[in-house]
Amino acid sequence: MMSSKTTERSTSLNADPPESHFGKVVAVRGSIVDVSFTECLPAIHTMLRTGNNQEIAIEVLAQLDSQIVRGIALTPTQGLARGMQVTDTGSPLMAPVGKPILSRMFDVFGNTIDRGPALEDVKWRSVHQAPPSLVRRSTKSEVFETGIKAIDVLLPLERGGKAGLFGGAGVGKTVLLAELIHNMVGQEEGTSIFCGIGERCREGEELYREMKSAGVLDNMVMIFGQMNEPPGSRFRVGHAALTMAEYFRDEEHRDVLLLIDNIFRFIQAGMEVSGLMGHMPSRLGYQPTMGTELSGLEERIANTDSGAITSIQAVYVPADDFTDPAAVHTFSHLSASIVLSRTRAGEGLFPAIDPLQSNSKMATPGIVGRRHYELAQEIRRTLAQYDELKDIIAMLGLEQLSPDDRNVVARARRLERFLTQPFFTTEQFTGLKGKAVSLEDSLDGCQRILNDEFKDYPEKSLYMIGKIDEAKMPKGPNPVANKERAHAKPSPHDA
């Protein structure tokens, strides 16, 4: 916490501070800058400014001795040299908060990057905030509906909880996040904040256009620390996004949906900062303070007496290895883990959610109800049995299975296809109109498949539909007869 003497300093970068608040650059090593002050050493997390137009921002991370501080640059350090004058701003990194930030796009410093008009009537708040106390936290568990069948039925999300989207590159994490934004902002009277940490600028621009064309940008804020920016900027953009979310939760009493893409890049940025600072690396090269840094961010996401911040975070899994320390540490903070499978993506089953690896702490009879719980367990059992039978089918063929096992396979394959869904955000690519399905319709469809109501329907009739009633029996003879005819030997007259 800053001393009263530090707090009284001018926070304006344009004001001329007293001479004692100036320092000099003594060393530059990439993004790490050492600055010497003759007196009144800046506090940890204080922002320093230097450069010809004060364009280089440095955050103090350590006090090396009574005169030298070491900081990480949040901007490129080209042109920085020893002996250059440094200004102590006396304040930490600040983020804009207030209603005017809605429908806008920001960088880590709170500058607008959407070419829109300048911000007016906004407050500025430090990005370094303490998590809400246990007294303020809500103890009530509520389900957060998404309109996506596979999630609502098998992996219900918690209002005010944290859910992780785990998967390697190219399995659909960003597309699923975009769909959740579309469904949530369209249905809920809340605010959505999208935080891009170390992701591609192309994805940010596409998301902005999609949300604008969908008409949901008015209740949404976007903030980006792109992958070409220095590690210090990527490391702090998550804290800036949380500061904005906390304002809407605590001051406006709104429910906030915070989407982070990608939380692994936050850990990765911390690893780069730690390495640049000269800290001894831990297992697999990760920073020794990874658990503390991740907790400092995650613990601020909470359901309180004034509102809830519900977070859905994409988590890149290096080399699809779920024992990687970054994935393991992230797992421990989540109330739901949604694992995306490259195998399912390769089969065209989107969203490519693996129901056997994914789990949710909300899927208990006391929260979702007895019927929903038992149905979800039956679906998991059916899919698990099918998974065990796949090797036998590959070696011996489906005909070698017992009738009961063949029925299990038929149900499982129809369930897999019913749990696919056309997305609103991919309409332009697939040509299929997006569908949002209520929880009751999703449960009803799964129950009817398990009751063998659709055993005579071809599997493809259940693929990429919304409600189960959209499945159509093809015209013509019974498909079972068609199947038998296909296996029959061809007649010489067929030529």
Secondary structure, DSSP 8 states (H G I E B T S, - for coil): ---HHHHTS---SSS---GGGEEEEEEEETTEEEEE-SSS---TTEEEEESTTS-EEEEEEEE-SSSEEEEEESS--TT--TT-EEEEEEEE-EEEESGGGTT-EE-TTS-B-SS-----S-EEEES------TTTB-----EE--S-HHHHHHS-EETT-EEEEEE-TTSSHHHHHHHHHHHHHHHSSSEEEEEEES--HHHHHHHHHHHHHTT-GGGEEEEEE-TTS-HHHHHHHHHHHHHHHHHHHHTS---EEEEEE-HHHHHHHHHHHHHHHT----GGG--TTHHHHHHHHHTT--BBSS-BEEEEEEEE-GGG-TTSHHHHHHHTT-SEEEEB-HHHHHTT-SS-B-TTT-EETT-SHHHH-HHHHHHHHHHHHHHHHHHHHHHHHHHH-GGGS-HHHHHHHHHHHHHHHHT----GGGHHHH--------HHHHHHHHHHHHTTTTTTS-GGGGTT-SSGGG----SSS-HHHHHHHHHS---GGG-
